[in-house]
Amino acid sequence: MKRSGFIYVIIISFIVLWCTDLFAYKERKDYFSRPQIGAWGGIVTPLGPTASRVETALGGGIFARLTFPYQYLKFGVDSSYQQYKSRGVNELTFVPVYGNLLFQLPVDFPVRFQFKGGAGAGYVYIKPDKIGQWDPIFMCGFEASFPAGRTFNIGLRIDYIYIYEGYIKGSKTGGHVLNSGIQLYFNL
């Protein structure tokens, strides 16, 4: 009787320890599946013909994300403020607002890698002409982030934004912008 009681205690202890480990693993994975809000700041760089008119500057923005039922796919909404100045009279203010789909690579590392692509609109204000208009934009990007606890994540991001101006009479090229920076976001 004592022997069978001892075996039962060992079996129950093994099951409890195994289940505890299993639940801890699941909890560790879940924080990336929660809704997220965050902010980023960093270098915003004009590319191509835009770079010959204005210079690199600092910019920043905010974003929010929701996870789809498929764990590795998220929908995000981003916006930022970018103001480019030049040594001359040219100045460009750009405020993109866009939605994007993010795909997290399904690998189990502490660092998470995500690719993203999306579209939206961007308000472009040009000085000295004092012309402002909303233009369609397309974007793609990459992020690497790691947890700083259950609530916070810290990451690096690189986004390429194309400002489409093909519908404007006389326009030969669109605008090209590269955003890179550090982001901090919260798992809700």
GUZA-78507 format. One line per 10 residues: number of its first residue (from 1); their letters; for each residue z, x, y of N, C-alpha, C. Coordinates in nm, 4 decimals, decimal comma. Example, Ala and Ser with C-alpha at 12.3 -4.5 7.8 and 13.67 -1.06 7.14 Angstrom:
# residues 2
1 = AS = 0,7800/1,3190/-0,5690/0,7800/1,2300/-0,4500/0,7800/1,3200/-0,3300 | 0,7080/1,2850/-0,2250/0,7140/1,3670/-0,1060/0,7870/1,2900/0,0030
//
This chain:
# residues 188
1 = MKRSGFIYVI = 0,0000/0,0814/-0,1187/0,0000/0,0000/0,0000/0,0000/0,0859/0,1254 | 0,0852/0,1903/0,1255/0,0896/0,2780/0,2406/-0,0434/0,3500/0,2585 | -0,1034/0,3833/0,1466/-0,2294/0,4559/0,1515/-0,3403/0,3684/0,2096 | -0,3513/0,2425/0,1679/-0,4551/0,1544/0,2214/-0,4294/0,1225/0,3685 | -0,3028/0,1103/0,4104/-0,2697/0,0894/0,5522/-0,3122/0,2092/0,6359 | -0,2921/0,3290/0,5812/-0,3318/0,4503/0,6505/-0,4839/0,4565/0,6652 | -0,5571/0,4176/0,5630/-0,7036/0,4158/0,5673/-0,7513/0,3140/0,6702 | -0,6870/0,1969/0,6751/-0,7236/0,0954/0,7743/-0,7019/0,1471/0,9165 | -0,5916/0,2158/0,9387/-0,5633/0,2717/1,0715/-0,6699/0,3738/1,1091 | -0,7113/0,4581/1,0180/-0,8143/0,5584/1,0453/-0,9474/0,4898/1,0750
11 = IISFIVLWCT = -0,9832/0,3893/0,9965/-1,1099/0,3180/1,0184/-1,1088/0,2468/1,1531 | -1,0012/0,1768/1,1854/-0,9928/0,1055/1,3134/-0,9936/0,2051/1,4295 | -0,9241/0,3164/1,4151/-0,9243/0,4191/1,5204/-1,0649/0,4752/1,5412 | -1,1353/0,4996/1,4334/-1,2718/0,5499/1,4422/-1,3624/0,4486/1,5132 | -1,3510/0,3207/1,4780/-1,4332/0,2162/1,5414/-1,4006/0,2061/1,6898 | -1,2734/0,2070/1,7268/-1,2344/0,1973/1,8683/-1,2863/0,3176/1,9465 | -1,2701/0,4366/1,8923/-1,3195/0,5556/1,9615/-1,4711/0,5546/1,9731 | -1,5402/0,5111/1,8709/-1,6857/0,5047/1,8730/-1,7327/0,4017/1,9751 | -1,6700/0,2844/1,9786/-1,7080/0,1798/2,0746/-1,6766/0,2226/2,2175 | -1,5645/0,2891/2,2394/-1,5304/0,3367/2,3731/-1,6354/0,4337/2,4225
21 = DLFAYKERKD = -1,6772/0,5244/2,3380/-1,7808/0,6191/2,3745/-1,9120/0,5460/2,4024 | -1,9427/0,4466/2,3244/-2,0643/0,3691/2,3428/-2,0620/0,2954/2,4760 | -1,9489/0,2346/2,5122/-1,9381/0,1635/2,6393/-1,9450/0,2606/2,7568 | -1,8853/0,3767/2,7443/-1,8906/0,4761/2,8518/-2,0344/0,5203/2,8748 | -2,1106/0,5373/2,7697/-2,2503/0,5759/2,7828/-2,3288/0,4679/2,8548 | -2,3059/0,3420/2,8184/-2,3763/0,2301/2,8814/-2,3408/0,2210/3,0290 | -2,2158/0,2388/3,0633/-2,1725/0,2309/3,2021/-2,2359/0,3432/3,2840 | -2,2486/0,4607/3,2266/-2,3101/0,5722/3,2969/-2,4555/0,5425/3,3302 | -2,5250/0,4723/3,2448/-2,6651/0,4399/3,2671/-2,6841/0,3263/3,3672 | -2,5862/0,2359/3,3800/-2,6040/0,1147/3,4578/-2,6084/0,1348/3,6084
31 = YFSRPQIGAW = -2,5495/0,2386/3,6631/-2,5421/0,2479/3,8080/-2,6788/0,2615/3,8737 | -2,7786/0,3174/3,8040/-2,9124/0,3242/3,8610/-2,9841/0,1898/3,8527 | -2,9325/0,0972/3,7738/-2,9942/-0,0339/3,7609/-2,9426/-0,1340/3,8640 | -2,8459/-0,0966/3,9412/-2,7906/-0,1859/4,0426/-2,8805/-0,1894/4,1663 | -2,8685/-0,2953/4,2474/-2,9390/-0,2947/4,3770/-2,8882/-0,1787/4,4623 | -2,9757/-0,1244/4,5456/-2,9410/-0,0068/4,6244/-2,9830/-0,0253/4,7694 | -2,9028/0,0274/4,8610/-2,9408/0,0373/5,0013/-2,9110/0,1805/5,0443 | -2,9908/0,2311/5,1394/-2,9672/0,3678/5,1798/-3,0404/0,4063/5,3059 | -3,0247/0,5313/5,3420/-3,0884/0,5874/5,4603/-3,1354/0,7282/5,4291 | -3,2343/0,7744/5,5032/-3,2845/0,9095/5,4857/-3,3112/0,9712/5,6224
41 = GGIVTPLGPT = -3,3148/1,1015/5,6262/-3,3505/1,1750/5,7462/-3,4137/1,3063/5,7071 | -3,5081/1,3504/5,7894/-3,5736/1,4767/5,7575/-3,6944/1,5031/5,8445 | -3,7809/1,5867/5,7935/-3,8990/1,6321/5,8668/-4,0137/1,5352/5,8429 | -4,0806/1,4955/5,9517/-4,2011/1,4125/5,9429/-4,3162/1,4961/5,9993 | -4,4194/1,5128/5,9187/-4,5264/1,6065/5,9516/-4,6609/1,5352/5,9576 | -4,7302/1,5405/6,0706/-4,8663/1,4870/6,0742/-4,9611/1,5822/6,0010 | -5,0606/1,5259/5,9332/-5,1568/1,6064/5,8587/-5,2983/1,5788/5,9088 | -5,3905/1,6677/5,8787/-5,5310/1,6470/5,9128/-5,5549/1,6449/6,0627 | -5,6462/1,5589/6,1082/-5,6788/1,5529/6,2517/-5,5588/1,5142/6,3386 | -5,4659/1,4378/6,2827/-5,3467/1,3986/6,3583/-5,2645/1,5212/6,3950
51 = ASRVETALGG = -5,2597/1,6201/6,3075/-5,1799/1,7410/6,3313/-5,2332/1,8236/6,4470 | -5,3620/1,8103/6,4797/-5,4171/1,8870/6,5917/-5,3776/1,8261/6,7261 | -5,3253/1,7035/6,7264/-5,2894/1,6352/6,8509/-5,1386/1,6293/6,8767 | -5,0593/1,6205/6,7698/-4,9141/1,6104/6,7848/-4,8458/1,7059/6,6865 | -4,7164/1,7293/6,7084/-4,6434/1,8285/6,6301/-4,5422/1,7653/6,5350 | -4,4965/1,8452/6,4417/-4,3932/1,8039/6,3467/-4,2659/1,7666/6,4214 | -4,1927/1,6668/6,3676/-4,0707/1,6200/6,4330/-3,9681/1,5805/6,3272 | -3,8546/1,5334/6,3740/-3,7525/1,4778/6,2857/-3,7643/1,3260/6,2864 | -3,7405/1,2656/6,1727/-3,7469/1,1207/6,1618/-3,6412/1,0718/6,0663 | -3,6316/0,9427/6,0535/-3,5338/0,8848/5,9624/-3,5672/0,7400/5,9349
61 = GIFARLTFPY = -3,5030/0,6856/5,8339/-3,5320/0,5481/5,7995/-3,4270/0,4882/5,7091 | -3,4507/0,3617/5,6736/-3,3614/0,2874/5,5848/-3,4440/0,2262/5,4734 | -3,3778/0,1921/5,3626/-3,4482/0,1297/5,2510/-3,3522/0,0458/5,1682 | -3,4106/-0,0451/5,0912/-3,3357/-0,1293/4,9974/-3,4190/-0,1415/4,8704 | -3,3516/-0,1535/4,7551/-3,4220/-0,1586/4,6259/-3,3550/-0,2560/4,5311 | -3,4385/-0,3203/4,4498/-3,3916/-0,4081/4,3426/-3,4579/-0,3657/4,2133 | -3,3844/-0,3702/4,1039/-3,4386/-0,3330/3,9736/-3,4993/-0,4554/3,9059 | -3,6158/-0,4365/3,8470/-3,6786/-0,5407/3,7660/-3,6058/-0,5488/3,6315 | -3,6353/-0,6523/3,5512/-3,5734/-0,6577/3,4180/-3,6019/-0,5323/3,3345 | -3,7185/-0,4709/3,3544/-3,7456/-0,3430/3,2893/-3,6674/-0,2366/3,3651
71 = QYLKFGVDSS = -3,5756/-0,1707/3,3010/-3,4771/-0,0831/3,3632/-3,5370/0,0268/3,4512 | -3,6528/0,0764/3,4186/-3,7068/0,1927/3,4883/-3,8005/0,1562/3,6041 | -3,8127/0,0292/3,6375/-3,9026/-0,0153/3,7435/-3,8230/-0,0848/3,8529 | -3,8464/-0,0449/3,9780/-3,7757/-0,1028/4,0917/-3,8748/-0,1452/4,1985 | -3,8340/-0,2435/4,2801/-3,9094/-0,2834/4,3979/-3,8296/-0,2411/4,5200 | -3,8946/-0,1747/4,6135/-3,8250/-0,1269/4,7323/-3,8927/-0,1705/4,8601 | -3,8153/-0,1773/4,9659/-3,8644/-0,2046/5,1005/-3,8128/-0,0914/5,1882 | -3,9038/-0,0262/5,2608/-3,8676/0,0886/5,3443/-3,9152/0,0671/5,4872 | -3,8442/0,1261/5,5805/-3,8864/0,1313/5,7195/-3,8311/0,2593/5,7799 | -3,8993/0,3110/5,8802/-3,8516/0,4328/5,9452/-3,9001/0,4372/6,0893
81 = YQQYKSRGVN = -3,8491/0,5348/6,1617/-3,8897/0,5573/6,3002/-3,9311/0,7027/6,3127 | -4,0531/0,7241/6,3620/-4,1064/0,8594/6,3742/-4,1721/0,8745/6,5102 | -4,1302/0,9742/6,5853/-4,1891/0,9983/6,7169/-4,2378/1,1422/6,7233 | -4,3688/1,1557/6,7457/-4,4311/1,2875/6,7500/-4,4681/1,3199/6,8946 | -4,4311/1,4389/6,9399/-4,4671/1,4830/7,0735/-4,5610/1,6024/7,0615 | -4,6192/1,6400/7,1733/-4,7085/1,7562/7,1742/-4,6766/1,8414/7,2959 | -4,7406/1,9553/7,3033/-4,7219/2,0421/7,4198/-4,7945/1,9860/7,5414 | -4,8907/1,8986/7,5168/-4,9656/1,8359/7,6258/-4,9102/1,6981/7,6573 | -4,9988/1,6053/7,6844/-4,9582/1,4700/7,7230/-4,9567/1,3728/7,6055 | -5,0088/1,4131/7,4908/-5,0168/1,3227/7,3762/-4,8790/1,2948/7,3161
91 = ELTFVPVYGN = -4,8602/1,1714/7,2753/-4,7377/1,1327/7,2061/-4,7706/1,0160/7,1139 | -4,7128/1,0184/6,9951/-4,7373/0,9144/6,8955/-4,6038/0,8644/6,8433 | -4,5846/0,7330/6,8475/-4,4676/0,6704/6,7879/-4,5174/0,5864/6,6711 | -4,4543/0,6037/6,5559/-4,4997/0,5372/6,4334/-4,3795/0,4724/6,3652 | -4,3899/0,3423/6,3378/-4,2833/0,2684/6,2706/-4,3439/0,1966/6,1492 | -4,3411/0,2595/6,0308/-4,3956/0,1939/5,9118/-4,2945/0,0973/5,8489 | -4,3459/-0,0128/5,7974/-4,2669/-0,1093/5,7213/-4,3506/-0,1412/5,5974 | -4,2976/-0,1101/5,4788/-4,3797/-0,1273/5,3591/-4,2940/-0,1577/5,2373 | -4,3590/-0,2192/5,1399/-4,2975/-0,2415/5,0101/-4,3534/-0,1408/4,9117 | -4,2752/-0,1072/4,8099/-4,3247/-0,0128/4,7108/-4,2640/-0,0413/4,5743
101 = LLFQLPVDFP = -4,3333/0,0050/4,4723/-4,2822/0,0021/4,3352/-4,2401/0,1429/4,2984 | -4,1221/0,1549/4,2421/-4,0693/0,2844/4,2000/-4,0601/0,2868/4,0487 | -4,1052/0,3944/3,9894/-4,0943/0,4129/3,8453/-4,0074/0,5340/3,8195 | -3,8957/0,5110/3,7528/-3,8055/0,6203/3,7166/-3,8470/0,6755/3,5813 | -3,8622/0,8065/3,5725/-3,8973/0,8670/3,4438/-3,7864/0,8383/3,3432 | -3,8211/0,7891/3,2249/-3,7183/0,7509/3,1258/-3,6651/0,8701/3,0469 | -3,6123/0,9674/3,1165/-3,5497/1,0827/3,0524/-3,4027/1,0834/3,0896 | -3,3184/1,1272/2,9993/-3,1743/1,1220/3,0204/-3,1230/1,2551/3,0750 | -3,1424/1,2752/3,2052/-3,0895/1,3902/3,2765/-2,9933/1,3398/3,3832 | -2,9008/1,4201/3,4277/-2,8171/1,3782/3,5410/-2,9005/1,3575/3,6684
111 = VRFQFKGGAG = -3,0086/1,4325/3,6828/-3,0985/1,4149/3,7965/-3,2057/1,3139/3,7561 | -3,2292/1,2153/3,8418/-3,3299/1,1113/3,8154/-3,4551/1,1410/3,8972 | -3,5714/1,1318/3,8326/-3,6994/1,1541/3,8986/-3,7725/1,0216/3,9078 | -3,8221/0,9888/4,0292/-3,8902/0,8617/4,0506/-4,0215/0,8854/4,1240 | -4,1244/0,8147/4,0818/-4,2520/0,8121/4,1513/-4,2662/0,6755/4,2153 | -4,3331/0,6703/4,3308/-4,3469/0,5417/4,3985/-4,4813/0,5306/4,4676 | -4,5236/0,4064/4,4845/-4,6471/0,3765/4,5547/-4,6361/0,2391/4,6171 | -4,7001/0,2202/4,7329/-4,6892/0,0903/4,7975/-4,7831/0,0756/4,9152 | -4,7660/-0,0360/4,9860/-4,8494/-0,0677/5,1011/-4,7696/-0,1533/5,1979 | -4,8191/-0,1604/5,3189/-4,7539/-0,2415/5,4214/-4,8268/-0,2284/5,5524
121 = AGYVYIKPDK = -4,7518/-0,2235/5,6607/-4,8093/-0,2108/5,7944/-4,7248/-0,1120/5,8736 | -4,7883/-0,0520/5,9728/-4,7181/0,0427/6,0579/-4,7540/0,0185/6,2030 | -4,6543/0,0164/6,2891/-4,6792/0,0026/6,4321/-4,7051/0,1417/6,4879 | -4,8203/0,1579/6,5499/-4,8611/0,2860/6,6068/-4,8725/0,2684/6,7578 | -4,7989/0,3504/6,8325/-4,8057/0,3476/6,9791/-4,8488/0,4855/7,0265 | -4,9586/0,4904/7,1015/-5,0187/0,6167/7,1426/-5,0063/0,6337/7,2938 | -4,9551/0,7491/7,3358/-4,9531/0,7845/7,4776/-5,0493/0,9002/7,4967 | -5,1149/0,9199/7,6030/-5,1022/0,8560/7,7329/-5,1824/0,7272/7,7461 | -5,2527/0,6849/7,6410/-5,3363/0,5647/7,6505/-5,2547/0,4360/7,6587 | -5,1281/0,4412/7,6195/-5,0389/0,3252/7,6168/-5,0999/0,2100/7,5369
131 = IGQWDPIFMC = -5,1438/0,2451/7,4158/-5,2015/0,1467/7,3239/-5,1084/0,1358/7,2036 | -5,0716/0,0144/7,1694/-4,9880/-0,0093/7,0524/-5,0499/-0,1157/6,9646 | -5,0487/-0,0944/6,8338/-5,1054/-0,1922/6,7405/-5,0472/-0,1720/6,6020 | -5,0569/-0,2754/6,5208/-5,0155/-0,2689/6,3809/-5,1374/-0,2335/6,2966 | -5,1241/-0,1319/6,2132/-5,2316/-0,0886/6,1235/-5,1839/-0,0980/5,9792 | -5,2758/-0,1265/5,8847/-5,2370/-0,1227/5,7427/-5,2049/0,0207/5,7004 | -5,1080/0,0339/5,6103/-5,0733/0,1667/5,5586/-5,0633/0,1618/5,4066 | -5,0861/0,2756/5,3461/-5,0702/0,2944/5,2019/-4,9831/0,4181/5,1831 | -4,9003/0,4170/5,0793/-4,8111/0,5304/5,0597/-4,7950/0,5641/4,9127 | -4,7583/0,6887/4,8872/-4,7169/0,7334/4,7549/-4,6099/0,8392/4,7755
141 = GFEASFPAGR = -4,5250/0,8566/4,6759/-4,4169/0,9519/4,6957/-4,3460/0,9894/4,5679 | -4,2475/1,0768/4,5841/-4,1688/1,1299/4,4735/-4,0254/1,1462/4,5215 | -3,9296/1,1184/4,4330/-3,7879/1,1361/4,4640/-3,7169/1,2027/4,3471 | -3,6183/1,2820/4,3804/-3,5258/1,3380/4,2819/-3,3860/1,3095/4,3353 | -3,3036/1,2440/4,2546/-3,1698/1,2090/4,3034/-3,0674/1,2280/4,1925 | -2,9439/1,2451/4,2336/-2,8353/1,2602/4,1377/-2,7145/1,1835/4,1888 | -2,6285/1,1383/4,0979/-2,5122/1,0608/4,1390/-2,4046/1,1487/4,2009 | -2,3379/1,0916/4,2991/-2,2206/1,1554/4,3577/-2,1055/1,0568/4,3388 | -2,0843/1,0163/4,2149/-1,9892/0,9112/4,1812/-2,0645/0,7875/4,1361 | -1,9921/0,6795/4,1144/-2,0571/0,5558/4,0703/-2,1252/0,4818/4,1833
151 = TFNIGLRIDY = -2,0789/0,5034/4,3052/-2,1278/0,4257/4,4184/-2,2366/0,4966/4,4976 | -2,2314/0,6277/4,5086/-2,3231/0,7028/4,5936/-2,4235/0,7819/4,5113 | -2,5427/0,7998/4,5683/-2,6433/0,8897/4,5132/-2,6975/0,9732/4,6282 | -2,7284/1,0979/4,5997/-2,7879/1,1876/4,6973/-2,9224/1,2306/4,6413 | -3,0239/1,2359/4,7266/-3,1548/1,2710/4,6753/-3,2434/1,3402/4,7764 | -3,3551/1,3891/4,7252/-3,4619/1,4463/4,8060/-3,5846/1,3587/4,7886 | -3,6593/1,3388/4,8954/-3,7779/1,2539/4,8883/-3,8945/1,3187/4,9610 | -4,0133/1,2904/4,9108/-4,1375/1,3308/4,9754/-4,2292/1,2097/4,9698 | -4,2745/1,1633/5,0868/-4,3632/1,0472/5,0960/-4,4884/1,0842/5,1742 | -4,6033/1,0449/5,1214/-4,7290/1,0599/5,1935/-4,7704/0,9208/5,2401
161 = IYIYEGYIKG = -4,7994/0,9064/5,3692/-4,8405/0,7769/5,4257/-4,9783/0,7927/5,4874 | -5,0680/0,7020/5,4504/-5,2029/0,6984/5,5076/-5,2131/0,5765/5,5984 | -5,2460/0,6001/5,7235/-5,2645/0,4920/5,8210/-5,4132/0,4573/5,8211 | -5,4462/0,3374/5,7728/-5,5858/0,2959/5,7610/-5,6352/0,2422/5,8946 | -5,7390/0,3061/5,9485/-5,7980/0,2612/6,0746/-5,9474/0,2390/6,0605 | -5,9964/0,2196/5,9384/-6,1384/0,2003/5,9140/-6,1939/0,0725/5,9731 | -6,1087/-0,0243/5,9986/-6,1547/-0,1510/6,0546/-6,1740/-0,1437/6,2068 | -6,1276/-0,0367/6,2700/-6,1406/-0,0213/6,4153/-6,2773/0,0377/6,4471 | -6,3484/-0,0248/6,5388/-6,4821/0,0206/6,5764/-6,4737/0,1606/6,6375 | -6,5509/0,2527/6,5864/-6,5536/0,3896/6,6364/-6,4542/0,4838/6,5693
171 = SKTGGHVLNS = -6,3690/0,4320/6,4848/-6,2722/0,5174/6,4167/-6,3388/0,5925/6,3025 | -6,3168/0,7237/6,2983/-6,3786/0,8051/6,1938/-6,2796/0,8427/6,0848 | -6,1540/0,8613/6,1210/-6,0516/0,8986/6,0228/-5,9260/0,8166/6,0469 | -5,8457/0,8035/5,9454/-5,7154/0,7406/5,9598/-5,6106/0,8477/5,9848 | -5,4874/0,8049/5,9973/-5,3797/0,8996/6,0185/-5,3147/0,9384/5,8867 | -5,2657/1,0593/5,8797/-5,2001/1,1102/5,7594/-5,0639/1,1662/5,7988 | -4,9595/1,1218/5,7285/-4,8233/1,1636/5,7605/-4,7525/1,2010/5,6303 | -4,6760/1,3089/5,6337/-4,5946/1,3513/5,5203/-4,4483/1,3497/5,5633 | -4,3682/1,2685/5,4964/-4,2244/1,2619/5,5232/-4,1508/1,3360/5,4126 | -4,0556/1,4174/5,4493/-3,9705/1,4823/5,3494/-3,8293/1,4853/5,4055
181 = GIQLYFNL = -3,7335/1,4588/5,3199/-3,5972/1,4568/5,3708/-3,4927/1,4381/5,2640 | -3,3707/1,4274/5,3120/-3,2544/1,4033/5,2269/-3,2156/1,2583/5,2421 | -3,1778/1,1949/5,1317/-3,1380/1,0546/5,1373/-3,0014/1,0367/5,0751 | -2,9320/0,9360/5,1247/-2,8028/0,8952/5,0702/-2,8123/0,7463/5,0494 | -2,7826/0,7004/4,9265/-2,7866/0,5570/4,9045/-2,6708/0,5110/4,8195 | -2,6437/0,3819/4,8329/-2,5288/0,3187/4,7703/-2,5737/0,2239/4,6613 | -2,5075/0,2274/4,5467/-2,5307/0,1328/4,4387/-2,4380/0,0144/4,4642 | -2,4953/-0,1016/4,4840/-2,4140/-0,2207/4,5145/-2,3610/-0,2870/4,3881
//
